[in-house]
Amino acid sequence: MKIFRFFPLAALVMTMALALSCRSNTNNSDDSGNGNYDQTDARTFGLAGAVKEVRISVTNLLPSDTQENSLSKDNELQMSFNERGQVTLDHYGNIYEYDSDGKFVKGRSDVTVVERDSKGRIIKYKNTPETLADGADFGEFVLNHISLDLGYDEQGRVYTEEIGSWEAGYAYRIFYEGANIYPQRVVIDGGEGPTTVKGSITYEYISFDEKGNWTERKVSVALSFTEEGSNDEPTVENTERLEKRTIIYY
């Protein structure tokens, strides 16, 4: 694989589009009987209801020799939320820790910054330590060097997502069908170093649970890679996978 040597592109693409999964619903109040649960974070990550955790299984649908970005998963924890509804783990592996009053205190490291807009929605997660801590592993330092910026449309759906890592950056434009807030298509533009990457992700939804969150979908990814200064034709990669989710509620 040419890009994201330290933060593999496959990991980004496999978890991309925020798992925007619930049906259109603008009510942020809890419907589980737990009046302390605020659904704002769940909605940011495409979920309805008082979600506690999301587990995902991924099956590659193309032969392994033609699918370099093979990232099979078996009931892995993908996202989690505390009893207040605050996200504690997102689908990029970003960690969120809070004090007893619900104030954010730590992420991937002590220098992590999380910003929210006037509606309480996450708009930035940034962990960019300037120096390597004593005794720390350089590979871990690079993996934890990440910035994530989210933009919302008028319906409160995430429609732009920009993620940066060590010498790499990607922008995603998310498209929806009607009032649904789970995506139909995502356009990718970015790269690492001399490699430019463009592509798209399309989704075919198969099943939903009683809350309206998707539980099974087919994902098709098409990517092209262009090397700066090269006269060669872009390298094209096509992947397909089946994703199944188990969602646990409070």
Contacts in CASP RR format, 6 or more apart in sequence:
PFRMAT RR
TARGET T0000
AUTHOR 0000-0000-0000
METHOD contacts of the structure
MODEL  1
MKIFRFFPLAALVMTMALALSCRSNTNNSDDSGNGNYDQTDARTFGLAGA
VKEVRISVTNLLPSDTQENSLSKDNELQMSFNERGQVTLDHYGNIYEYDS
DGKFVKGRSDVTVVERDSKGRIIKYKNTPETLADGADFGEFVLNHISLDL
GYDEQGRVYTEEIGSWEAGYAYRIFYEGANIYPQRVVIDGGEGPTTVKGS
ITYEYISFDEKGNWTERKVSVALSFTEEGSNDEPTVENTERLEKRTIIYY
1 8 0 8 1.000
1 9 0 8 1.000
1 10 0 8 1.000
1 68 0 8 1.000
1 69 0 8 1.000
2 192 0 8 1.000
2 195 0 8 1.000
2 225 0 8 1.000
2 227 0 8 1.000
2 235 0 8 1.000
3 9 0 8 1.000
3 168 0 8 1.000
3 191 0 8 1.000
3 192 0 8 1.000
3 193 0 8 1.000
3 195 0 8 1.000
3 197 0 8 1.000
3 225 0 8 1.000
4 10 0 8 1.000
4 11 0 8 1.000
4 12 0 8 1.000
4 165 0 8 1.000
4 168 0 8 1.000
4 192 0 8 1.000
5 192 0 8 1.000
6 139 0 8 1.000
6 142 0 8 1.000
6 143 0 8 1.000
6 165 0 8 1.000
6 166 0 8 1.000
7 142 0 8 1.000
7 143 0 8 1.000
7 146 0 8 1.000
7 165 0 8 1.000
7 166 0 8 1.000
7 168 0 8 1.000
8 69 0 8 1.000
9 69 0 8 1.000
9 170 0 8 1.000
9 192 0 8 1.000
9 197 0 8 1.000
9 223 0 8 1.000
10 68 0 8 1.000
10 69 0 8 1.000
10 70 0 8 1.000
10 71 0 8 1.000
11 71 0 8 1.000
12 92 0 8 1.000
12 163 0 8 1.000
12 170 0 8 1.000
13 69 0 8 1.000
13 188 0 8 1.000
13 201 0 8 1.000
13 221 0 8 1.000
13 223 0 8 1.000
13 239 0 8 1.000
14 58 0 8 1.000
14 69 0 8 1.000
14 71 0 8 1.000
14 241 0 8 1.000
15 78 0 8 1.000
15 91 0 8 1.000
15 92 0 8 1.000
16 161 0 8 1.000
16 172 0 8 1.000
16 186 0 8 1.000
16 188 0 8 1.000
16 201 0 8 1.000
17 161 0 8 1.000
17 172 0 8 1.000
17 174 0 8 1.000
17 183 0 8 1.000
17 186 0 8 1.000
17 201 0 8 1.000
17 203 0 8 1.000
18 44 0 8 1.000
18 45 0 8 1.000
18 46 0 8 1.000
18 91 0 8 1.000
18 150 0 8 1.000
18 158 0 8 1.000
18 161 0 8 1.000
18 174 0 8 1.000
18 183 0 8 1.000
19 45 0 8 1.000
19 46 0 8 1.000
19 47 0 8 1.000
19 54 0 8 1.000
19 78 0 8 1.000
19 79 0 8 1.000
19 91 0 8 1.000
19 245 0 8 1.000
20 45 0 8 1.000
20 46 0 8 1.000
20 157 0 8 1.000
20 158 0 8 1.000
20 174 0 8 1.000
20 176 0 8 1.000
20 181 0 8 1.000
20 182 0 8 1.000
20 183 0 8 1.000
21 46 0 8 1.000
21 47 0 8 1.000
21 48 0 8 1.000
21 181 0 8 1.000
21 182 0 8 1.000
21 212 0 8 1.000
21 213 0 8 1.000
21 214 0 8 1.000
21 245 0 8 1.000
22 42 0 8 1.000
22 43 0 8 1.000
22 46 0 8 1.000
22 47 0 8 1.000
22 48 0 8 1.000
22 49 0 8 1.000
22 181 0 8 1.000
22 182 0 8 1.000
22 211 0 8 1.000
22 212 0 8 1.000
22 213 0 8 1.000
23 48 0 8 1.000
23 180 0 8 1.000
23 181 0 8 1.000
23 182 0 8 1.000
23 208 0 8 1.000
23 212 0 8 1.000
24 155 0 8 1.000
24 179 0 8 1.000
24 180 0 8 1.000
24 181 0 8 1.000
25 43 0 8 1.000
25 48 0 8 1.000
25 181 0 8 1.000
26 155 0 8 1.000
26 156 0 8 1.000
27 39 0 8 1.000
28 38 0 8 1.000
28 39 0 8 1.000
28 40 0 8 1.000
28 43 0 8 1.000
29 35 0 8 1.000
29 38 0 8 1.000
29 39 0 8 1.000
30 36 0 8 1.000
30 37 0 8 1.000
30 38 0 8 1.000
30 39 0 8 1.000
30 49 0 8 1.000
30 50 0 8 1.000
31 49 0 8 1.000
31 50 0 8 1.000
32 49 0 8 1.000
32 50 0 8 1.000
32 249 0 8 1.000
32 250 0 8 1.000
33 50 0 8 1.000
34 50 0 8 1.000
34 83 0 8 1.000
34 250 0 8 1.000
36 83 0 8 1.000
36 84 0 8 1.000
36 85 0 8 1.000
37 49 0 8 1.000
37 50 0 8 1.000
37 83 0 8 1.000
37 84 0 8 1.000
37 85 0 8 1.000
37 250 0 8 1.000
38 84 0 8 1.000
38 85 0 8 1.000
38 86 0 8 1.000
39 47 0 8 1.000
39 48 0 8 1.000
39 49 0 8 1.000
39 50 0 8 1.000
39 85 0 8 1.000
40 85 0 8 1.000
40 119 0 8 1.000
40 120 0 8 1.000
40 121 0 8 1.000
41 81 0 8 1.000
41 85 0 8 1.000
41 86 0 8 1.000
41 87 0 8 1.000
41 122 0 8 1.000
42 48 0 8 1.000
42 49 0 8 1.000
42 50 0 8 1.000
42 51 0 8 1.000
42 81 0 8 1.000
42 85 0 8 1.000
42 87 0 8 1.000
43 156 0 8 1.000
43 181 0 8 1.000
44 87 0 8 1.000
44 121 0 8 1.000
44 122 0 8 1.000
44 150 0 8 1.000
44 158 0 8 1.000
45 79 0 8 1.000
45 87 0 8 1.000
45 90 0 8 1.000
45 91 0 8 1.000
46 158 0 8 1.000
46 181 0 8 1.000
46 182 0 8 1.000
46 213 0 8 1.000
47 54 0 8 1.000
47 79 0 8 1.000
47 213 0 8 1.000
47 247 0 8 1.000
48 211 0 8 1.000
48 212 0 8 1.000
48 213 0 8 1.000
49 211 0 8 1.000
49 213 0 8 1.000
49 249 0 8 1.000
50 85 0 8 1.000
50 249 0 8 1.000
50 250 0 8 1.000
51 79 0 8 1.000
51 81 0 8 1.000
51 85 0 8 1.000
51 213 0 8 1.000
51 247 0 8 1.000
51 248 0 8 1.000
51 249 0 8 1.000
51 250 0 8 1.000
52 80 0 8 1.000
52 81 0 8 1.000
52 248 0 8 1.000
52 249 0 8 1.000
52 250 0 8 1.000
53 77 0 8 1.000
53 79 0 8 1.000
53 80 0 8 1.000
53 81 0 8 1.000
53 247 0 8 1.000
53 248 0 8 1.000
54 77 0 8 1.000
54 78 0 8 1.000
54 79 0 8 1.000
54 80 0 8 1.000
54 245 0 8 1.000
54 246 0 8 1.000
54 247 0 8 1.000
54 248 0 8 1.000
55 75 0 8 1.000
55 76 0 8 1.000
55 77 0 8 1.000
55 78 0 8 1.000
55 245 0 8 1.000
55 246 0 8 1.000
55 247 0 8 1.000
55 248 0 8 1.000
56 73 0 8 1.000
56 75 0 8 1.000
56 76 0 8 1.000
56 78 0 8 1.000
56 243 0 8 1.000
56 244 0 8 1.000
56 245 0 8 1.000
56 246 0 8 1.000
57 73 0 8 1.000
57 74 0 8 1.000
57 75 0 8 1.000
57 76 0 8 1.000
57 243 0 8 1.000
57 244 0 8 1.000
57 245 0 8 1.000
57 246 0 8 1.000
58 71 0 8 1.000
58 72 0 8 1.000
58 73 0 8 1.000
58 241 0 8 1.000
58 242 0 8 1.000
58 243 0 8 1.000
58 244 0 8 1.000
59 72 0 8 1.000
59 241 0 8 1.000
59 242 0 8 1.000
59 244 0 8 1.000
60 67 0 8 1.000
60 70 0 8 1.000
60 71 0 8 1.000
60 72 0 8 1.000
60 239 0 8 1.000
60 240 0 8 1.000
60 241 0 8 1.000
61 218 0 8 1.000
61 240 0 8 1.000
61 241 0 8 1.000
61 242 0 8 1.000
62 238 0 8 1.000
62 239 0 8 1.000
62 240 0 8 1.000
64 70 0 8 1.000
67 239 0 8 1.000
67 240 0 8 1.000
68 237 0 8 1.000
69 221 0 8 1.000
69 237 0 8 1.000
69 239 0 8 1.000
75 246 0 8 1.000
77 89 0 8 1.000
78 89 0 8 1.000
78 91 0 8 1.000
78 245 0 8 1.000
79 87 0 8 1.000
79 89 0 8 1.000
79 90 0 8 1.000
79 91 0 8 1.000
80 87 0 8 1.000
80 88 0 8 1.000
80 89 0 8 1.000
81 87 0 8 1.000
81 88 0 8 1.000
82 88 0 8 1.000
82 98 0 8 1.000
83 250 0 8 1.000
84 98 0 8 1.000
84 102 0 8 1.000
86 96 0 8 1.000
86 98 0 8 1.000
86 102 0 8 1.000
87 96 0 8 1.000
87 122 0 8 1.000
88 95 0 8 1.000
88 96 0 8 1.000
88 97 0 8 1.000
88 98 0 8 1.000
89 95 0 8 1.000
89 96 0 8 1.000
90 96 0 8 1.000
90 125 0 8 1.000
92 146 0 8 1.000
92 148 0 8 1.000
92 163 0 8 1.000
94 107 0 8 1.000
94 108 0 8 1.000
94 125 0 8 1.000
94 127 0 8 1.000
94 146 0 8 1.000
94 148 0 8 1.000
95 106 0 8 1.000
95 107 0 8 1.000
95 108 0 8 1.000
96 104 0 8 1.000
96 107 0 8 1.000
96 114 0 8 1.000
97 104 0 8 1.000
97 105 0 8 1.000
97 106 0 8 1.000
97 107 0 8 1.000
98 104 0 8 1.000
98 105 0 8 1.000
99 105 0 8 1.000
104 114 0 8 1.000
106 112 0 8 1.000
107 114 0 8 1.000
107 127 0 8 1.000
108 127 0 8 1.000
108 144 0 8 1.000
108 146 0 8 1.000
109 127 0 8 1.000
109 129 0 8 1.000
109 144 0 8 1.000
111 127 0 8 1.000
111 128 0 8 1.000
111 129 0 8 1.000
112 125 0 8 1.000
112 126 0 8 1.000
112 127 0 8 1.000
113 124 0 8 1.000
113 125 0 8 1.000
113 126 0 8 1.000
113 127 0 8 1.000
114 122 0 8 1.000
114 124 0 8 1.000
114 125 0 8 1.000
114 126 0 8 1.000
115 122 0 8 1.000
115 123 0 8 1.000
115 124 0 8 1.000
115 126 0 8 1.000
116 122 0 8 1.000
116 123 0 8 1.000
117 123 0 8 1.000
117 152 0 8 1.000
121 150 0 8 1.000
121 152 0 8 1.000
121 156 0 8 1.000
122 150 0 8 1.000
123 149 0 8 1.000
123 150 0 8 1.000
123 151 0 8 1.000
123 152 0 8 1.000
124 147 0 8 1.000
124 148 0 8 1.000
124 149 0 8 1.000
124 150 0 8 1.000
125 146 0 8 1.000
125 147 0 8 1.000
125 148 0 8 1.000
126 146 0 8 1.000
126 147 0 8 1.000
126 148 0 8 1.000
127 144 0 8 1.000
127 145 0 8 1.000
127 146 0 8 1.000
127 147 0 8 1.000
128 145 0 8 1.000
128 146 0 8 1.000
128 147 0 8 1.000
129 141 0 8 1.000
129 144 0 8 1.000
129 145 0 8 1.000
132 138 0 8 1.000
132 141 0 8 1.000
133 141 0 8 1.000
142 165 0 8 1.000
142 166 0 8 1.000
143 165 0 8 1.000
145 165 0 8 1.000
145 166 0 8 1.000
146 163 0 8 1.000
146 164 0 8 1.000
146 165 0 8 1.000
147 162 0 8 1.000
147 163 0 8 1.000
147 164 0 8 1.000
147 165 0 8 1.000
148 161 0 8 1.000
148 162 0 8 1.000
148 163 0 8 1.000
148 164 0 8 1.000
149 160 0 8 1.000
149 161 0 8 1.000
149 162 0 8 1.000
149 163 0 8 1.000
150 158 0 8 1.000
150 160 0 8 1.000
150 161 0 8 1.000
151 158 0 8 1.000
151 159 0 8 1.000
151 160 0 8 1.000
151 161 0 8 1.000
152 158 0 8 1.000
152 159 0 8 1.000
153 159 0 8 1.000
155 179 0 8 1.000
155 181 0 8 1.000
156 181 0 8 1.000
157 174 0 8 1.000
157 176 0 8 1.000
157 181 0 8 1.000
158 174 0 8 1.000
159 173 0 8 1.000
159 174 0 8 1.000
159 175 0 8 1.000
159 176 0 8 1.000
160 171 0 8 1.000
160 172 0 8 1.000
160 173 0 8 1.000
160 174 0 8 1.000
161 171 0 8 1.000
161 172 0 8 1.000
161 174 0 8 1.000
162 169 0 8 1.000
162 170 0 8 1.000
162 171 0 8 1.000
162 172 0 8 1.000
163 169 0 8 1.000
163 170 0 8 1.000
163 172 0 8 1.000
164 170 0 8 1.000
167 192 0 8 1.000
167 193 0 8 1.000
168 190 0 8 1.000
168 191 0 8 1.000
168 192 0 8 1.000
168 193 0 8 1.000
169 190 0 8 1.000
169 191 0 8 1.000
169 192 0 8 1.000
170 188 0 8 1.000
170 189 0 8 1.000
170 190 0 8 1.000
170 191 0 8 1.000
170 197 0 8 1.000
171 188 0 8 1.000
171 189 0 8 1.000
171 190 0 8 1.000
172 186 0 8 1.000
172 187 0 8 1.000
172 188 0 8 1.000
173 186 0 8 1.000
173 187 0 8 1.000
173 189 0 8 1.000
174 183 0 8 1.000
174 185 0 8 1.000
174 186 0 8 1.000
175 183 0 8 1.000
175 184 0 8 1.000
175 185 0 8 1.000
175 186 0 8 1.000
175 187 0 8 1.000
176 182 0 8 1.000
176 183 0 8 1.000
176 184 0 8 1.000
177 184 0 8 1.000
182 203 0 8 1.000
182 205 0 8 1.000
182 214 0 8 1.000
183 201 0 8 1.000
183 203 0 8 1.000
184 202 0 8 1.000
184 203 0 8 1.000
185 200 0 8 1.000
185 201 0 8 1.000
185 202 0 8 1.000
185 203 0 8 1.000
186 200 0 8 1.000
186 201 0 8 1.000
187 199 0 8 1.000
187 200 0 8 1.000
188 197 0 8 1.000
188 198 0 8 1.000
188 199 0 8 1.000
188 200 0 8 1.000
188 201 0 8 1.000
188 223 0 8 1.000
189 197 0 8 1.000
189 198 0 8 1.000
189 199 0 8 1.000
190 196 0 8 1.000
190 197 0 8 1.000
190 198 0 8 1.000
191 197 0 8 1.000
193 228 0 8 1.000
194 227 0 8 1.000
194 228 0 8 1.000
194 229 0 8 1.000
195 225 0 8 1.000
195 226 0 8 1.000
195 227 0 8 1.000
195 228 0 8 1.000
196 225 0 8 1.000
196 226 0 8 1.000
196 228 0 8 1.000
197 223 0 8 1.000
197 224 0 8 1.000
197 225 0 8 1.000
197 226 0 8 1.000
198 223 0 8 1.000
198 224 0 8 1.000
198 226 0 8 1.000
199 221 0 8 1.000
199 222 0 8 1.000
199 223 0 8 1.000
199 224 0 8 1.000
200 221 0 8 1.000
200 222 0 8 1.000
201 219 0 8 1.000
201 220 0 8 1.000
201 221 0 8 1.000
202 219 0 8 1.000
202 220 0 8 1.000
203 217 0 8 1.000
203 218 0 8 1.000
203 219 0 8 1.000
203 220 0 8 1.000
204 217 0 8 1.000
204 218 0 8 1.000
204 219 0 8 1.000
204 220 0 8 1.000
205 214 0 8 1.000
205 216 0 8 1.000
205 217 0 8 1.000
206 214 0 8 1.000
206 216 0 8 1.000
206 217 0 8 1.000
206 218 0 8 1.000
207 214 0 8 1.000
207 215 0 8 1.000
207 216 0 8 1.000
208 214 0 8 1.000
208 215 0 8 1.000
209 215 0 8 1.000
209 247 0 8 1.000
211 247 0 8 1.000
211 249 0 8 1.000
213 245 0 8 1.000
213 247 0 8 1.000
214 245 0 8 1.000
215 244 0 8 1.000
215 245 0 8 1.000
215 246 0 8 1.000
215 247 0 8 1.000
216 242 0 8 1.000
216 243 0 8 1.000
216 244 0 8 1.000
216 245 0 8 1.000
217 242 0 8 1.000
217 243 0 8 1.000
218 240 0 8 1.000
218 241 0 8 1.000
218 242 0 8 1.000
218 243 0 8 1.000
219 240 0 8 1.000
219 241 0 8 1.000
219 242 0 8 1.000
219 243 0 8 1.000
220 238 0 8 1.000
220 239 0 8 1.000
220 240 0 8 1.000
221 237 0 8 1.000
221 238 0 8 1.000
221 239 0 8 1.000
221 240 0 8 1.000
221 241 0 8 1.000
222 236 0 8 1.000
222 237 0 8 1.000
222 238 0 8 1.000
223 236 0 8 1.000
223 237 0 8 1.000
223 238 0 8 1.000
223 239 0 8 1.000
224 234 0 8 1.000
224 235 0 8 1.000
224 236 0 8 1.000
224 237 0 8 1.000
225 234 0 8 1.000
225 235 0 8 1.000
225 236 0 8 1.000
225 237 0 8 1.000
226 234 0 8 1.000
226 235 0 8 1.000
END
